[in-house]
């Protein structure tokens, strides 16, 4: 370990360097490499992922006593804003553009073992390292920096779509659940004080957040599976999606975000966070409607106007708007469920000796087994749609991860 304790003026200069040097490196790489549009989008996604996840992982590290930062200037919940932004740029667009063909793990590993292993615990008063600080460094790299560069790499190569959508969902959740409320409380007053809340309050809040998150996560998952794209307009879907949660409401992710702000605001008793729900409405009135007019209408001129006229933006329909028809092949031992499906819209149920299978004429991906039954629930009403989303989001994610790990999948990518 290098015995290095710099005076405070040099530490202040180091704070500026931690922001400006990554920014300069990114600018130089953009100039020298003249990256393609997809490379630029990948770099942007890496930064947008990095900001909330670097913030969250550092908050956990500080709470666990792995380290804490000195000074009070330009801090967000005890984390220097320059380190937050600079780290997100460096371990995202900057290193990705500098080494686009290098595996992210190989790119980050020498930095973990070298720079942090020699300097991290001797940077007082910038940072005061705790007993297990090195495990905290590994934690931050594993969940924030390495995935950010992988997201950039996969986006640039237009590969691993399900994993890209998963990382974008984590990014969005981090912005909604952590960054925005923290910024609001920093500006308007308020504290998280999570451990001061009662057990029942925490339990009810987690249950409510799981429910409202299922709306947004289900939308993300449906765009991936049936739209063959991501929820971000810069990396859009190839098809117009009108099934699943989109058969009930046309802006499910914005609705999910608005409800999340209300739940979090009630939990921390902060009216300003509840008022942040208005941001989602303003976003829809401005950016989303502009996107609809200038993107979806042009890309899907035959389907978008009809869909827009039948599916509301904010208040979900109780019954789905169905274009086309669906078929559920239902095993005999699940026959009692037919009483539920008798109320479904445009759904034909056929008994089968084999496993369950759900197909929809507007979908490109069919569902098998347990997923098929819960996908069919989405044809009944909005209440059953929430049940479907709550189950399918983790179930399909788990099935995909198991598929990636299976030898058969490994031999046939």
C-alpha positions in Angstrom: 0.0 0.0 0.0 1.3 3.5 -0.9 1.6 5.7 2.1 0.0 8.9 0.6 -1.9 11.5 2.4 -2.1 14.7 0.4 -3.0 18.2 1.8 -6.5 19.5 1.4 -5.8 21.8 -1.5 -4.5 18.9 -3.6 -7.4 16.8 -2.5 -9.7 19.6 -3.8 -7.8 19.6 -7.1 -8.2 15.8 -7.2 -12.0 16.2 -6.9 -12.0 18.4 -10.0 -9.7 16.0 -11.8 -12.0 13.1 -11.1 -14.8 15.0 -13.0 -12.8 16.8 -15.7 -10.4 14.0 -16.7 -13.1 11.4 -17.6 -15.0 14.2 -19.4 -11.9 15.1 -21.4 -11.1 11.5 -22.2 -14.7 11.0 -23.5 -14.4 14.1 -25.6 -11.1 13.0 -27.1 -12.4 9.6 -27.9 -15.5 11.1 -29.6 -13.3 13.3 -31.7 -10.7 10.6 -32.6 -12.9 7.6 -33.2 -15.9 9.4 -34.8 -18.2 6.6 -33.4 -21.2 5.3 -35.3 -24.7 6.2 -34.1 -25.1 2.9 -32.2 -21.8 3.4 -30.5 -22.9 6.8 -29.3 -26.2 5.4 -28.1 -24.4 2.6 -26.3 -22.1 5.2 -24.6 -25.1 7.3 -23.6 -26.9 4.3 -22.1 -23.8 3.4 -20.1 -23.7 6.8 -18.5 -27.4 6.8 -17.8 -27.1 3.4 -16.2 -24.0 4.5 -14.2 -25.5 7.5 -12.5 -28.2 5.9 -10.5 -26.4 2.6 -9.8 -23.1 4.3 -8.8 -25.2 6.4 -6.4 -27.1 3.4 -5.0 -24.0 1.2 -4.5 -22.1 4.1 -2.8 -25.0 4.7 -0.5 -25.0 1.0 0.5 -21.2 1.2 1.0 -21.5 4.3 3.2 -24.3 2.7 5.2 -22.2 -0.5 5.7 -19.2 1.6 6.8 -17.0 0.6 3.9 -16.0 4.2 3.4 -17.3 7.8 3.8 -16.4 11.0 2.1 -15.1 14.3 3.6 -16.3 17.8 3.0 -19.8 19.1 2.5 -19.6 20.9 -0.8 -21.5 19.5 -3.8 -22.7 16.4 -2.0 -25.7 14.3 -2.6 -26.5 12.1 0.4 -22.9 12.0 1.4 -21.5 11.3 -2.1 -19.6 14.0 -4.0 -21.5 15.0 -7.1 -18.2 15.2 -9.1 -17.3 11.6 -8.2 -20.8 10.4 -9.1 -20.8 12.1 -12.5 -17.1 11.5 -13.2 -17.2 7.9 -12.2 -20.3 7.3 -14.4 -18.5 8.9 -17.4 -15.2 7.1 -16.9 -16.6 3.6 -16.2 -19.1 4.0 -19.0 -18.7 6.1 -22.2 -15.1 7.0 -21.7 -13.5 3.6 -21.3 -16.0 2.0 -23.7 -15.1 4.4 -26.5 -11.4 4.1 -25.7 -11.4 0.3 -25.7 -14.6 -0.8 -27.6 -13.3 -4.3 -28.3 -12.0 -5.1 -24.8 -14.1 -7.2 -22.5 -15.5 -5.0 -19.7 -14.4 -7.4 -17.0 -10.8 -7.4 -18.3 -11.0 -3.6 -18.6 -12.1 -3.0 -15.0 -10.1 -5.7 -13.2 -6.7 -4.1 -13.5 -8.2 -0.8 -12.2 -9.7 -2.6 -9.2 -6.5 -4.3 -8.3 -4.2 -1.5 -9.2 -5.5 2.0 -8.6 -7.9 1.2 -5.8 -5.7 -1.5 -4.3 -2.9 1.0 -3.8 -4.5 4.4 -3.4 -8.0 4.1 -2.2 -7.3 3.9 1.5 -4.8 6.8 1.5 -6.9 9.5 0.0 -7.9 11.4 3.1 -9.6 13.8 3.4 -11.4 13.0 0.1 -12.4 9.6 1.3 -12.0 7.7 4.6 -11.8 4.0 4.1 -13.3 1.5 6.5 -12.2 -1.9 7.5 -13.7 -3.8 4.6 -13.4 -1.1 1.9 -12.0 -3.4 -0.8 -15.1 -5.5 -0.7 -17.1 -2.3 -1.3 -14.9 -1.5 -4.3 -15.6 -4.9 -5.8 -19.4 -4.5 -5.0 -19.5 -1.1 -6.8 -17.6 -2.5 -9.9 -19.7 -5.7 -10.0 -23.1 -3.9 -10.0 -22.4 -0.5 -11.4 -19.3 -0.2 -13.6 -18.9 -3.5 -15.3 -22.7 -3.8 -16.3 -22.6 -0.2 -17.6 -19.8 -1.0 -20.1 -21.5 -4.3 -21.1 -24.7 -2.3 -21.7 -22.8 0.0 -24.0 -21.1 -2.9 -25.8 -24.4 -4.9 -26.3 -26.2 -1.8 -27.5 -23.5 -0.9 -30.0 -23.6 -4.5 -31.3 -27.4 -4.8 -31.2 -27.1 -8.0 -29.2 -28.3 -9.6 -26.0 -31.6 -7.7 -26.2 -33.2 -9.2 -23.0 -30.2 -8.4 -20.9 -30.1 -4.8 -22.4 -33.8 -4.3 -21.5 -33.1 -5.7 -18.0 -30.2 -3.2 -17.4 -32.3 -0.4 -18.8 -35.1 -1.3 -16.4 -32.6 -1.3 -13.5 -31.4 2.1 -14.7 -35.0 3.5 -14.8 -35.8 2.1 -11.4 -32.6 3.6 -9.9 -33.6 7.0 -11.3 -37.2 6.8 -10.0 -36.6 5.2 -6.6 -33.2 6.8 -5.7 -32.0 9.7 -7.8 -35.1 11.8 -8.2 -36.3 11.5 -4.6 -32.8 12.3 -3.3 -32.5 15.4 -5.5 -36.0 16.6 -4.4 -35.1 16.2 -0.8 -31.7 17.8 -1.3 -33.4 20.9 -2.8 -36.6 21.0 -0.8 -35.7 19.3 2.5 -36.4 15.9 3.8 -34.5 12.7 4.8 -34.8 9.0 3.9 -34.4 7.8 7.5 -35.3 4.3 6.3 -34.5 2.6 9.5 -36.6 4.9 11.6 -39.8 3.7 9.9 -42.0 1.1 11.4 -42.0 -2.5 10.1 -45.6 -2.3 8.9 -44.9 0.9 7.1 -41.9 -0.6 5.3 -43.9 -3.8 4.4 -46.8 -1.9 3.0 -44.5 0.4 1.0 -42.6 -2.5 -0.5 -45.8 -4.2 -1.4 -47.2 -1.1 -3.1 -43.9 -0.5 -4.9 -43.8 -4.1 -6.2 -47.3 -3.6 -7.6 -46.7 -0.3 -9.3 -43.3 -1.5 -10.5 -44.9 -4.6 -12.1 -46.8 -2.2 -14.5 -43.6 -0.6 -15.8 -41.5 -3.8 -15.8 -44.2 -5.6 -17.6 -44.2 -2.9 -20.3 -40.4 -3.2 -20.6 -40.7 -7.0 -20.9 -43.5 -6.8 -23.5 -41.6 -4.3 -25.7 -38.6 -6.7 -25.6 -40.5 -9.9 -26.3 -43.1 -8.7 -28.7 -41.7 -5.4 -30.0 -38.1 -6.7 -30.5 -36.6 -3.5 -29.0 -36.1 -1.4 -25.9 -38.4 1.1 -24.2 -35.9 3.9 -25.1 -36.8 5.7 -28.3 -33.1 5.9 -29.3 -33.2 2.1 -29.5 -36.8 1.5 -30.5 -39.0 -1.5 -31.1 -39.3 -3.0 -34.6 -43.1 -3.6 -34.1 -46.0 -1.8 -32.7 -46.9 -3.5 -29.4 -50.7 -3.6 -28.5 -50.8 -6.7 -26.2 -50.2 -7.3 -22.5 -50.2 -4.2 -20.4 -50.4 -2.1 -23.6 -53.9 -3.4 -24.3 -55.0 -1.4 -21.2 -52.9 1.8 -21.2 -50.6 3.4 -23.7 -48.1 4.9 -21.3 -47.6 2.2 -18.6 -44.0 3.2 -17.7 -44.9 6.8 -17.1 -48.0 5.7 -15.1 -45.7 3.4 -13.1 -43.3 6.2 -12.4 -46.0 8.6 -11.3 -47.5 6.0 -8.9 -44.0 5.2 -7.5 -43.4 8.9 -6.7 -46.7 9.0 -4.8 -45.9 5.8 -2.8 -42.3 7.0 -1.9 -43.6 10.5 -1.0 -46.1 9.0 1.4 -43.5 6.7 2.9 -41.0 9.4 3.6 -43.8 11.9 4.3 -42.6 14.4 1.7 -45.1 16.3 -0.3 -42.5 17.4 -2.8 -41.7 13.9 -3.9 -45.5 13.2 -4.3 -45.6 16.4 -6.4 -42.9 14.8 -8.6 -45.6 12.6 -10.0 -46.5 15.7 -12.1 -43.2 15.3 -13.8 -44.4 12.1 -15.4 -47.6 13.8 -16.6 -45.5 16.7 -18.0 -43.2 14.2 -19.6 -46.1 12.5 -21.4 -47.7 15.8 -22.4 -44.4 17.0 -24.0 -41.8 14.4 -24.9 -43.9 11.3 -25.1 -46.6 12.9 -27.3 -43.9 14.4 -29.5 -42.4 10.9 -29.8 -45.8 9.5 -30.7 -46.4 12.1 -33.5 -42.9 12.0 -34.9 -41.9 8.4 -34.5 -44.7 5.9 -33.9 -47.1 7.5 -36.4 -44.4 7.5 -39.1 -43.2 4.0 -38.4 -46.6 2.4 -37.9 -49.1 4.6 -39.9 -51.6 1.7 -40.2 -51.7 0.6 -36.6 -50.9 3.5 -34.4 -54.0 5.8 -35.1 -56.4 3.0 -34.4 -54.5 2.0 -31.2 -54.3 5.6 -30.0 -58.1 6.0 -30.4 -58.9 3.0 -28.3 -56.3 2.9 -25.5 -56.0 5.8 -23.0 -52.7 7.3 -22.0 -53.2 7.4 -18.2 -56.4 5.8 -16.9 -56.2 2.1 -17.7 -59.2 0.4 -19.3 -60.9 -2.3 -17.2 -61.1 -4.7 -20.1 -58.4 -4.9 -22.8 -58.6 -3.5 -26.3 -57.9 -6.6 -28.4 -56.8 -6.5 -32.0 -56.7 -10.0 -33.4 -57.4 -13.1 -31.3 -55.6 -15.4 -28.8 -55.6 -19.1 -28.2 -54.8 -20.9 -24.9 -54.0 -24.6 -25.1 -54.9 -25.6 -21.5 -54.0 -29.0 -20.0 -56.9 -31.0 -18.6 -55.7 -30.8 -15.0 -56.1 -27.0 -15.2 -59.6 -27.2 -16.5 -61.1 -25.3 -13.5 -59.4 -22.2 -14.7 -61.8 -22.1 -17.6 -64.3 -20.3 -15.4 -61.8 -17.3 -15.3 -61.1 -17.5 -19.0 -64.8 -17.5 -19.9 -64.7 -13.8 -19.1 -61.6 -13.1 -21.3 -61.7 -11.0 -24.4 -61.1 -12.7 -27.8 -59.6 -15.8 -26.2 -60.2 -19.4 -27.4 -59.5 -22.1 -24.8 -58.6 -25.6 -26.2 -58.0 -28.5 -23.9 -54.7 -30.3 -24.6 -52.9 -33.4 -23.3 -49.6 -31.5 -23.5 -48.2 -28.5 -21.8 -50.0 -25.1 -21.8 -49.3 -22.8 -24.7 -50.6 -19.2 -25.3 -50.5 -17.6 -28.7 -51.7 -14.2 -29.9 -52.1 -13.1 -33.5 -50.4 -9.8 -32.6 -47.5 -11.4 -30.8 -44.3 -12.8 -32.3 -43.4 -14.7 -29.1 -45.6 -17.5 -27.7 -45.7 -18.6 -24.1 -45.2 -22.1 -22.8 -46.1 -23.9 -19.5 -46.9 -21.8 -16.5 -46.0 -18.6 -18.4 -48.8 -19.4 -20.9 -51.5 -19.6 -18.2 -50.5 -16.2 -16.7 -50.1 -14.6 -20.1 -53.7 -15.6 -20.8 -54.8 -13.9 -17.6 -53.9 -10.6 -19.3 -56.9 -11.1 -21.6 -59.5 -11.0 -18.8 -59.4 -7.6 -17.1 -56.9 -5.1 -15.5 -57.0 -6.8 -12.2 -55.9 -10.1 -13.7 -53.4 -8.2 -15.8 -51.7 -7.1 -12.6 -51.5 -10.7 -11.5 -50.1 -11.7 -14.8 -47.5 -9.0 -14.8 -46.4 -9.7 -11.2 -45.7 -13.3 -12.0 -44.4 -13.1 -15.6 -41.8 -10.4 -14.9 -39.7 -12.6 -12.6 -40.7 -15.9 -14.2 -39.7 -15.0 -17.7 -36.5 -13.4 -16.5 -35.6 -16.6 -14.6 -36.3 -18.7 -17.6 -34.1 -16.6 -19.7 -31.2 -16.8 -17.2 -31.6 -20.6 -17.0 -31.6 -20.7 -20.8 -28.3 -18.7 -20.9 -26.7 -21.1 -18.5 -27.8 -24.3 -20.1 -25.2 -26.3 -22.2 -27.7 -26.5 -25.1 -28.0 -22.7 -25.3 -24.3 -22.3 -25.0 -23.7 -24.5 -28.0 -26.4 -22.8 -30.1 -26.2 -19.1 -29.3 
